[in-house]
Amino acid sequence: MMFGGIESGGETYAAGLLALMRFLNLNNSKVE
């Protein structure tokens, strides 16, 4: 679902950033 525009692009970037942070947090939890 792509609406185009800066706003949707920003939301996609924010969602990707949150997903990346969650992924890193899961890896950190496994290491500890």
N, C-alpha and C positions, 0 to 999 in steps of 0.2 A: 504494500500500500504506500505509494509515493505521491505526495501532494505537490511537491516542488516548492521552491521558495526558501528563503533564509530560515524561517521559523521551523519548518519541518526538518531542515538540515541540522539545525541546532539541537532539536529533540533527538534526532538519530545519534548525533555526536555525544550527547549527554547520556543516552541509553547505553551506548557502546562503552563509555567511560565507566559507568556504574557496573556493567557486566565485567569489565576488565578488573576493576577493583575487587569485585566479589571473587573472581577467579584467583587473583593474587592472595586474597585472604584465605581461601580454601587451601591453597598450596602452603601458606605459612602455618595453617593449623595442622596440616599433615606432618610438616617438618618438626614441629614442637612435640 
